[in-house]
Each structure stands twice: as structure tokens, then as C-alpha cells.
């Protein structure tokens, strides 16, 4: 395994060519539901997850912006390498200086500001039905330019900033996702099939360094795939963003929301970092790794400064969002984004995200999907 292989693996979880997409999509696929019944199931899952996520984490559904002021610093720049930029445009007819607006890529940072706006107390939080546009994605079987997430955020104390608290929240989220799968199966007999295994009830936790120790010669996506095949079909990977012992982070992570720089535990004489992570599952339809959610305990003023220095983005400290953290104007929090269409795809056993989500798809992709009996919605 060359250094270039590992470096190229940091840019995101998608594939990069339609020749590769053609190879990975199942050739003998048969959808378990017709499109209209699938939409009924989608909205059953949506209601179940929103109701139960709010109940488990003490959240309230709130409105969320589609556009934000580009000067606010609250838009999500995703992988911190500058490769995924938001759509930007002037707005405000009649203004001498129009507002420079951006379409959100995620509501990650807005939510932490919103905790103060909605006057949330410790142990309380918000959940949103977030819609976003990520124009720089390669459009494959589980990536689209249109993104929908349950973006949530909850106020915590400084004492909550530990791995036990993180694991408890993650376990509650997995309980909701698993419950949604059982709920929708009871309502729709077509989903009660022996073609695919049942959803795993348990989620297992591993630090990114532990996974690297198991598979030191594999790049990140292959490490995840092998873990899901050999160890457990549902994982939470802790510590995404800090440079691991091989000289690379498990994956790039923005420097100004998740805390991936804080020292957490010492294991076998080695200090491990990070209070964040991802839920990944094995998708038996696509026979691939499948990411459902990214989340984490958010940065403090100290970890924000550390991570921005590592990322070479210390100029961000002058933006309003970052100033609010530095001046203790917004609360400590934990939060994340659960991919809605990714979750529907997993729970309804579809081969393509376009079967549960309506957006634009390139001609090349549709020509690959059609002969495989995969029909995307447009």
C-alpha cells in the first residue's frame, strides 16, 4: 500500500468513475417495493425517527435555514480541504449592497448558534429536517447533490465531554434507527424477506487507531469494509480527524465543529484523541460500507484554536461563529447529522439512493441503472 493510496482515500467515501459504479451495483436486483409504497414507507420511517429521536435525546423539532450569510462563518465546509464549496449568490432586491448568501451544505454550525436562539438549557436540544446542496459530490449509488439530514444539537456540560457520554448518545441513536427498521417491517409485509439479514440490534465501538492496528496496510475505506465484514455489521468509529500513527487521519474532518483533537484515553501506552465519530453499517444490497451519521461533542475555545492551527485556518477565528465560541457566547454541545435518504436506503433495502430521494442524475448513471432494474426518481 503506497502513501498516495492512503492520501487519496481521505477525500470522501464515494467512488470516482461510472465504470466503477457499474461494477459495484448489483446485477440481479429486485426492489422489495413499488415506488408509491416505498414513499409510504419513507414517511413512516421519517415520522418514527423524528418522534423517537426527540424523545430519546430530549430534542424539539425546529425550522432550519436553506441559505445563510456567507460572512457569518456558519456554513459547513465539510472536509476542510477546500474541495467542496457552497453555492453562493447575491440576494436582496433594492439593497445598495446585496446580502452574500450561500446554500447550506449542512446546518452543523448553525445549530450550535441556534441553541442560544431557542434558549435551550442543559440536557435540551433541537432537531431539524435539514435540506442542503452539495454540488461537488460525485453522483453515485449513495451520493447525490441534494442532501437531507436530521441535523440535531443538544446542550451539555463540561463534565459531559467524555467518551462514556458520547457512547451513551450514540447507543440511543442506534436504538431509534433499529426501531425504525422493525417498525416499517411490521407495516409493510414486502419488507419481511429472507433475501437480506435482519438489522443488527447492537452497535460496536472502535477507535480509529484500533482499526488501523488491525489493518495497518489498508486504506481507510478498505479498513472500514473489512471491519464490517469480519467484526460487526454495525460500527461506531471514534476519533475521526486527528492524525493517526500512520501519518494520516482516518478521514478529513472540518476543524471547527467536532472535537477530534482532545486527548481522551491512553491505551497500551498510546494516547488516543477525539470525541466524535461515524456510524457505519454493512449494506447487504450493495455489498458495501454504508455511512448513516457523523456526530460528535463540539469544540471548546481551546480545541477550536488547536484544530484550526492544525488545519491552517486560523483566519476563521475572526468570523462571528468562531468569535462566539471564543467568547463563551454559545453553549457547549453535542450534535450530528443523520442522513435521511441514506437511512431510508438502508432500512428499505434499496440499491440506490435515487429510489428514495428525488434529484438530478447524470445520463451515464441512468444508463447503468436501467439494465440492472434500478429506477431512480427524478
Steps between C-alpha positions, in 0.01 A plus 500: 500500500656830391476835677311636200233230540438603859503871421251459215271311736445804725288704261167332570314171484377498138630327190659705225400357160181367345687190386549424869135579577395250231712233670374554853125524437324161532420330170208289628320770697128494564342775706293381796240774446334693220579876494176620663511246782866585549404866548245396761774308680739796473258726683426236764874482572523880501222539757634218716856633509404862562260409782730251668826690451342802666373278784832319555721811492250757633490701177241727338447519123578854375526684171840506331647731232554400139723806446738683733706819484843409361664745742359323806735200487216258579500305173654155502815457291488122555847352455712813573715452189311758292380247243127546570380856480144627552277665242523876552284781363396860577146555627284786619331707227547874553787472745797725429720209601323165446539224758763249399304177558607136489291186469581289805705183461391397850361683803780379726620836631166682471349255750743589775417869456131407494519337845540848643232647273248239620617538863579131546615396846744222592357169383271666246551534128363541151447278196453618143371367170802639316524527122828593333686507168848356453582573138851352513401142576564223251150365437503126563277244674492672841604860427281767346527877463185529712555416866240447772597449863361499849746759627476507880680675786475481880641713784749322728724581796879489511468177705315338207801538273617138522478175305245337732254782437568486125441124493174535692364751248613285206333193651173692535517608136564145382204383710279742304636395159463130584150564633405678178609194302286268713205742485497528122533123456189446709302742284617378158504122449708534182795597720475176698737302282772240546694653212691723744597451866322686778640831621762455773359595839841579650749764397869445579750777582859521375751781493653581162844412641374154601374438148832615355679258736292215356553593136812723478554445128146580385371847409211637701200382294641148476566496877136593560374243250708223653388589852134488395552162331722334758416660835151655514240616245439824695784714635566835660852616414640747756763765438464618141717796407816461712812371326546131581826316550538435125516876439144544366164575663238227467312755289514876457263686732425872520699667776230717654216281621584141610770468766752258355807652666432444869693221671253240625656174615836331528509142377812282500705810573355686201291816530184497288322815385147597409147539634323438171430227249282335234241223498567260213309186405543216254249539217404148382338637182801689366749278684681813614570718804216744562534814713186615682611778731791720605492659843704616794550707809574850369816704535580721798690824453825312564438206265369741236827694503704177493310349210493817290878528548546139383272567201675827411173691540571731792353790301158344568534617861386847389161377374188554715438131570855441613503820706186378677684184608810691608292742709275235661192645332356164393469183709709185502321239295490163330342454160493322169332438171311180419465454125130462426519346152799289603290363787196436277725324251641274772171421675301446179775293338537705184803485272507872424435816697301628201228245579413689820601856404410725206778703339701532177704210367750488212413310185797265553363389835146439372637294212685282751202465734229419244628159384552405867132565577588802716265791431596835651243770573523835324 
